[in-house]
Amino acid sequence: MRVRINRADGIDHLSLLYDVNKTKPYYYVNYWINPKEQHRTRLIQSLYSQTWDEEITILLRNDPFRYRFLYLEVMRICARSEPGTSNGITLVSKGRVPLPDELDRKDLRRVAMMSLREDVFEPRGALQVALQVIRRHGPNDFDDDDDDDDDNKDDVLTILQNAYTALQSWKRAITSDPNGLTVNWNAGAVEGVCNYTGVYCAPPPDDPHTVAVAGIDLTAGDLAGTLPDSLGLLADLAVLHIGSNRFAGTLPSSLRSLGLLFELDVGNNNLSGPFPDVVLHLPSLAYLDLRFNSFSGEVPPALFDLPHLDALFLNDNAFRFQLPENLGNSAVSALVLGNIDLERCRIPPSVAKMKDTLDEIVIVNSRLGGCLGREIGDLVNVRVFDVSNNELVGPLPEEIGGMVNVEVLNVAENRISGEIPASVCSLKKLRNFAHGNNCFTGATPSCLINGGRGNFIPATAMVKVEESDEDKCKKQPIDCNALKCS
């Protein structure tokens, strides 16, 4: 078995990477197939990522396919005074990878590593390893397949050259880097891009024998600048997290080349302009965070047709639009639209189609209007339903009792009228029901009065129903069918 230990990513917490003497720790990897014959890499000293690029051959005696796994342990050496150790050596994480089941096939694997914390295993980074089962005919006869190796090296260099070009261009577009995150983004060798701070490499899904930039995470780096068109060269990028910085401008249209992009977080920056339509051309997108920027104008209905989108955060922008009729086409589990302008329009009835996926819907302080329709009772998996501080009118539908998994229900600060439906008392998971500053009349359900029988809502979780404001409620009752957006 030919085994190459390449590199590790995200193995250690940055806050733990200096010992009490302010020196960088050393790392090595223990690995074995047979526990009686363990091997280890050389020691390396590294701060952000660990690269060994070390290969050995392990003899598999008799039938090589009776072995199932390669086992791996990443070890850290710091000061002897490091908590929990007597010799300064700490097991950081461990994992295992299935062995190839065919002769001569080369497998480049990204192994998810785990660490034990309070008797629970938690994810702790990844190790990149290459495996190949080969048949040994003589002392030095290994069928190295040099031509294929050369081809793979050429492919890797081509992919990394594109990444190098993109990241060097981005570094030039960054005008302020007070924390020095891009200091090691040097204009040196192309192969060094995988060692850049915040840059993570892995094999692309269509070619496990190469390596590409798969993730960039510069969150909370206080970086200022713009996003260049050259980012479109990162064709294998799956994760782009640049939230909580000071990037300005907008998202470049070249991002549509990122067909594997799974997570895009640009929240809490200084981005502006109309809705970045380029996100509509990202077929793999599952997580989109645009919040706390200065985007403006309409949000295209096509956003709610993206097939894989799971989490959508648009809050705290200058968007002004009406929730489209195709809202229910979305498969998101989290939808946050706070502090925008929904032009006093209602939640469309199609929201009922989201019953299988929607877990959290937050539309606060967004001029949401109209009446809450009976279809909200179909949202059987929703845990958080918050439509507070809007311009909702009409009654709270009795069908609200169908939201059997709701834990937080907030309709406060609206103009909702009529009686609070008794079906609220049937919501056994409800822990927080805020309904103050509305136009409710009539008797309050018994479960909301002084902790009455059947009350599943702690008194501290309720918000008192304020006395009706005459001006606020004078237009009641409301004909929900006749309401128009305004």
C-alpha positions in Angstrom: 0.0 0.0 0.0 1.4 3.3 -1.0 0.4 6.0 1.4 1.0 9.8 1.1 0.1 12.1 3.9 -0.4 15.5 2.2 -1.8 18.2 4.4 -4.3 19.2 7.1 -6.8 22.0 7.2 -8.8 23.3 10.1 -7.3 20.8 12.5 -6.6 23.2 15.4 -8.2 26.3 16.9 -6.1 29.4 16.2 -6.6 30.5 19.8 -4.7 27.3 20.9 -1.8 27.5 18.5 0.7 29.2 20.8 1.9 27.6 23.9 2.8 29.5 27.1 6.2 30.3 25.7 4.7 32.0 22.6 6.3 29.4 20.2 4.5 27.7 17.4 3.5 24.1 18.1 4.8 21.1 16.2 2.6 18.5 14.5 3.0 14.9 13.3 0.6 12.2 12.1 0.4 8.7 13.5 -1.1 6.3 10.9 -1.5 2.5 10.5 -3.4 -0.2 8.9 -2.3 -2.9 11.3 -2.1 -1.5 14.9 1.0 -3.6 15.5 2.9 -1.7 12.8 2.3 2.1 13.3 4.0 4.8 11.4 4.5 8.5 11.9 5.4 11.5 9.8 8.2 13.9 10.5 7.6 16.9 12.8 6.6 20.1 11.2 6.1 23.5 12.8 3.1 25.4 11.4 0.6 28.0 12.5 -2.4 27.9 10.1 -2.1 24.6 8.2 0.1 21.6 8.2 1.8 20.2 5.1 3.8 17.0 5.2 3.8 15.7 1.6 5.4 12.5 2.8 5.0 9.1 1.2 5.9 5.6 2.4 5.0 2.1 1.3 3.3 -0.3 3.8 3.6 -4.0 3.1 0.2 -5.7 3.2 1.0 -9.4 3.8 -1.0 -12.2 2.3 -4.4 -11.0 1.0 -4.1 -7.1 0.8 -7.9 -6.7 0.6 -8.6 -8.2 4.0 -7.6 -4.8 5.5 -10.4 -2.2 5.5 -9.1 1.1 6.9 -6.2 3.4 7.2 -6.3 5.0 10.7 -4.9 8.5 11.4 -4.2 10.6 14.4 -2.9 14.2 14.4 -0.7 14.9 17.3 0.4 18.3 18.7 3.6 19.0 20.7 3.6 22.2 22.8 5.0 23.0 26.2 4.9 20.4 28.9 2.7 22.8 30.9 -0.1 22.6 28.3 -3.3 21.7 30.2 -4.2 18.1 30.2 -0.7 16.7 29.3 2.3 15.5 31.2 4.7 15.6 28.3 3.3 18.4 26.1 1.9 15.9 23.5 -1.8 16.2 22.7 -4.1 14.1 20.5 -5.8 16.8 18.4 -8.0 14.7 16.2 -8.4 11.2 14.7 -10.1 9.6 11.7 -10.1 6.7 9.4 -10.4 6.2 5.6 -11.5 3.1 3.7 -8.7 1.5 1.7 -9.0 1.2 -2.1 -10.7 -2.0 -3.3 -8.9 -2.3 -6.6 -5.2 -2.7 -7.5 -3.3 0.3 -8.8 -6.2 2.7 -8.5 -5.1 6.0 -6.9 -7.4 7.5 -4.4 -7.0 11.1 -3.2 -9.1 11.4 -0.1 -10.1 14.3 2.2 -10.6 12.6 5.5 -13.0 14.2 8.0 -11.2 14.2 11.4 -12.9 14.1 14.8 -12.0 15.1 18.3 -13.4 13.9 21.6 -14.9 16.6 23.8 -16.9 15.8 27.0 -17.5 12.2 25.7 -18.9 13.5 22.4 -17.0 13.3 19.1 -17.0 16.6 17.2 -15.7 17.5 13.7 -12.2 18.8 13.7 -10.8 19.7 10.3 -9.6 17.3 7.6 -6.5 15.5 6.4 -5.7 15.0 2.7 -4.2 11.6 2.0 -3.5 9.6 -1.2 -3.7 5.8 -1.3 -2.8 3.2 -3.8 -2.7 -0.6 -3.5 0.1 -1.9 -5.7 1.5 -5.4 -6.4 5.2 -5.7 -5.6 7.1 -8.0 -8.0 10.5 -7.2 -6.9 12.4 -5.0 -4.5 12.0 -1.9 -6.7 9.3 -2.8 -9.1 6.3 -0.7 -8.3 4.8 0.4 -11.6 5.0 4.1 -10.8 2.9 5.1 -13.8 5.1 8.2 -14.2 3.3 9.4 -17.3 0.0 9.7 -15.3 1.8 11.4 -12.5 3.2 14.0 -14.8 -0.3 14.6 -16.3 -1.8 15.0 -12.9 0.9 17.4 -11.9 0.2 19.5 -15.0 -3.5 19.5 -14.2 -2.9 20.6 -10.7 -0.5 23.4 -11.8 -3.1 24.7 -14.3 -5.9 24.8 -11.7 -3.6 26.4 -9.1 -2.3 28.9 -11.7 -5.9 30.2 -12.1 -6.3 30.4 -8.4 -3.0 32.2 -8.1 -4.0 34.7 -10.7 -7.4 35.3 -9.0 -5.9 35.7 -5.5 -3.1 38.0 -6.5 -5.6 40.2 -8.3 -7.8 40.2 -5.2 -4.9 41.1 -3.0 -4.2 44.2 -5.2 -7.9 45.2 -4.8 -7.7 45.0 -1.0 -7.0 48.6 0.2 -6.8 47.9 4.0 -5.7 44.8 5.9 -5.1 45.9 9.5 -4.8 42.3 10.7 -2.4 41.1 8.1 -4.5 38.3 6.8 -3.1 38.6 3.3 0.5 39.1 4.3 1.4 35.6 3.2 -0.5 35.8 -0.1 2.9 36.2 -1.7 3.7 36.5 -5.4 5.9 33.5 -5.1 5.4 29.9 -6.3 2.0 28.9 -7.7 1.9 25.8 -5.5 1.8 28.1 -2.4 -1.8 29.2 -2.8 -3.0 26.4 -0.6 -1.0 27.8 2.3 -2.5 31.3 2.1 -4.3 32.4 5.2 -8.0 31.8 4.8 -7.6 29.6 1.7 -8.5 25.9 1.8 -7.7 23.3 -0.9 -9.2 20.0 -1.6 -9.8 17.6 -4.6 -12.6 18.8 -6.9 -15.5 16.3 -7.0 -14.9 15.4 -10.7 -11.1 14.7 -10.3 -9.9 13.2 -7.0 -6.3 13.2 -8.4 -5.9 17.0 -8.5 -6.2 19.7 -5.9 -8.0 23.1 -6.2 -9.0 26.0 -4.0 -12.2 24.8 -2.5 -12.9 27.4 0.2 -12.1 30.9 1.3 -12.9 32.2 4.7 -11.9 35.7 5.6 -14.8 36.4 8.0 -14.4 39.3 10.4 -11.0 40.2 9.0 -11.7 44.0 8.8 -10.6 44.0 5.2 -11.5 46.8 2.9 -11.5 46.9 -0.9 -13.5 45.5 -3.8 -14.2 42.1 -5.3 -12.4 41.7 -8.6 -13.7 40.0 -11.8 -10.8 37.5 -11.5 -12.7 35.7 -8.7 -14.5 33.9 -11.5 -11.3 31.9 -12.1 -11.9 30.0 -8.9 -14.0 27.4 -10.8 -13.8 24.8 -8.0 -14.7 27.1 -5.2 -17.5 25.7 -2.9 -17.4 28.1 0.1 -16.8 31.9 0.0 -17.2 33.5 3.5 -16.2 37.2 3.6 -18.8 38.5 6.1 -18.1 41.2 8.6 -15.5 43.1 6.5 -15.6 46.5 4.7 -15.8 45.3 1.1 -17.6 47.9 -1.2 -19.0 47.8 -4.7 -21.1 44.8 -5.7 -20.6 41.1 -6.6 -18.8 40.6 -9.9 -20.8 38.9 -12.7 -17.9 36.6 -13.2 -19.0 34.6 -10.1 -21.5 32.8 -12.4 -18.6 30.6 -13.4 -18.6 29.1 -9.9 -20.8 26.2 -10.6 -19.8 24.4 -7.3 -20.4 27.4 -5.0 -22.4 26.0 -2.1 -22.1 28.8 0.5 -21.9 32.5 -0.2 -21.7 34.8 2.8 -21.0 38.5 2.1 -23.1 39.8 5.0 -22.1 42.9 7.0 -20.1 44.7 4.4 -20.5 47.9 2.4 -21.8 46.3 -0.8 -24.4 48.3 -2.7 -26.4 48.5 -6.0 -29.3 46.4 -7.2 -29.9 42.8 -6.2 -26.8 40.9 -7.4 -28.5 38.8 -10.1 -25.3 36.7 -10.5 -26.5 34.5 -7.6 -29.4 33.3 -9.7 -26.8 31.6 -11.9 -25.2 29.5 -9.2 -26.8 26.1 -9.5 -25.3 24.6 -6.4 -26.1 27.5 -4.0 -27.5 26.4 -0.7 -26.6 29.3 1.7 -26.9 33.0 0.7 -26.2 35.8 3.2 -26.6 39.3 1.9 -27.7 41.0 5.2 -26.4 44.2 6.6 -25.4 45.8 3.3 -26.8 48.6 1.1 -28.3 46.6 -1.7 -31.5 48.2 -3.0 -34.5 47.8 -5.3 -36.4 44.7 -6.2 -35.6 41.1 -5.3 -36.3 39.0 -8.4 -38.9 36.2 -8.0 -36.5 33.8 -9.6 -34.5 33.8 -6.3 -37.3 31.6 -4.8 -37.0 29.1 -7.6 -33.4 28.1 -6.9 -33.6 24.4 -6.3 -31.0 23.9 -3.6 -31.2 27.1 -1.6 -31.6 26.2 2.1 -30.9 29.4 4.0 -31.7 33.0 2.8 -30.8 36.2 4.7 -31.7 39.4 3.0 -32.4 41.6 6.1 -31.1 45.1 6.7 -30.8 46.2 3.2 -32.7 48.8 1.1 -34.7 46.2 -0.8 -38.2 47.2 -1.8 -40.4 44.6 -3.3 -43.6 42.5 -2.8 -43.3 38.8 -1.8 -43.9 37.0 -5.1 -46.6 34.4 -5.7 -43.9 31.8 -6.3 -42.5 32.2 -2.7 -43.8 28.7 -2.0 -41.5 27.2 -4.6 -38.6 27.8 -2.3 -37.2 24.9 -0.3 -35.4 27.1 2.3 -35.5 26.1 5.9 -34.5 29.6 7.1 -36.0 32.8 5.6 -35.0 36.2 7.2 -36.3 39.4 5.6 -36.2 41.9 8.4 -35.8 45.7 8.1 -36.7 45.9 4.4 -39.8 47.3 2.6 -42.4 44.8 1.5 -44.8 47.6 0.4 -47.6 46.6 2.8 -48.2 43.3 0.9 -49.2 40.0 2.4 -47.5 36.7 2.7 -48.8 34.8 -0.4 -50.9 31.7 0.0 -48.2 29.6 -1.7 -46.2 29.7 1.6 -48.2 26.6 2.5 -46.1 24.7 0.0 -43.0 25.2 2.2 -44.5 23.1 5.0 -42.0 20.3 4.6 -38.9 22.4 4.7 -39.5 25.7 6.5 -38.1 25.8 10.0 -37.7 29.6 10.7 -39.4 32.6 9.1 -38.5 36.1 10.3 -40.1 39.1 8.7 -39.8 41.9 11.2 -40.1 45.7 10.7 -40.6 45.3 7.0 -44.0 46.9 6.2 -45.6 43.4 5.8 -49.3 44.0 5.3 -52.6 42.3 4.6 -53.9 39.5 6.7 -52.3 36.3 7.9 -54.0 33.6 5.8 -55.3 30.3 7.0 -52.5 28.6 5.1 -50.0 29.5 7.8 -51.6 26.6 9.8 -50.1 24.3 7.2 -46.5 25.2 8.3 -46.3 22.1 10.6 -42.5 22.2 10.9 -42.0 25.8 11.6 -40.3 26.5 15.0 -39.9 30.2 14.7 -42.6 32.5 13.2 -41.8 36.1 13.8 -43.8 38.8 11.9 -43.6 41.5 14.6 -43.6 45.3 14.0 -45.3 45.3 10.7 -48.7 46.5 9.3 -50.7 43.3 9.5 -54.4 43.6 10.0 -57.5 41.3 10.3 -57.9 38.4 12.6 -55.3 35.8 13.7 -56.7 32.7 12.0 -57.9 29.8 14.0 -55.8 27.5 11.8 -52.7 28.8 13.6 -53.2 25.8 15.8 -51.9 23.7 13.0 -48.3 25.0 13.6 -47.7 22.1 16.0 -43.9 22.5 16.3 -43.8 26.3 16.7 -41.8 27.4 19.8 -41.6 31.1 19.1 -44.7 32.9 17.8 -44.4 36.7 17.6 -47.1 38.8 16.1 -46.6 41.9 18.3 -46.7 45.5 17.1 -49.2 45.1 14.3 -53.0 45.9 13.9 -54.3 42.4 14.2 -57.9 42.4 15.5 -60.6 40.1 16.8 -60.1 37.5 19.4 -56.9 35.5 20.1 -58.0 32.1 18.8 -58.3 29.3 21.4 -56.3 27.0 19.2 -53.2 28.8 20.5 -53.7 26.7 23.6 -53.1 23.5 21.6 -49.6 24.5 20.7 -47.8 22.3 23.2 -44.2 23.3 22.1 -44.9 27.0 22.2 -42.6 28.7 24.7 -42.8 32.4 23.6 -46.0 34.0 22.4 -45.7 37.8 21.9 -48.8 39.5 20.8 -48.8 43.0 22.4 -49.7 46.3 20.8 -52.4 45.0 18.5 -56.1 45.5 18.3 -57.3 42.3 19.9 -60.8 42.3 21.5 -62.9 39.8 23.3 -62.0 37.1 25.9 -58.4 36.0 26.2 -58.0 32.2 26.0 -57.8 30.6 29.4 -54.3 29.2 28.8 -53.0 32.7 28.6 -54.6 33.9 31.9 -52.6 33.5 35.1 -51.0 30.2 34.1 -54.4 28.6 33.8 -55.0 24.9 33.2 -53.3 23.7 30.0 -51.0 26.7 29.8 -47.8 25.6 28.1 -46.4 29.1 27.9 -44.3 30.3 30.8 -45.6 33.6 32.2 -42.2 35.2 31.6 -42.4 34.4 27.9 -45.7 36.3 27.3 -46.0 39.9 26.3 -48.9 41.8 27.8 -51.7 42.8 25.4 -51.7 46.6 25.5 -54.9 48.5 25.5 -56.1 49.3 22.0 -54.9 52.5 20.5 -58.0 54.3 19.1 -56.3 55.7 16.1 -54.4 52.6 15.3 -57.5 50.4 15.4 -60.3 52.6 14.2 -60.3 51.1 10.7 -61.3 47.7 12.0 -62.9 45.4 11.0 -61.0 44.5 7.9 -62.1 42.7 4.7 -59.0 40.7 4.0 -60.1 39.8 0.5 -60.4 43.4 -0.5 -56.9 44.5 0.7 -54.4 45.8 -1.9 -50.7 46.5 -1.5 -49.8 50.2 -1.1 
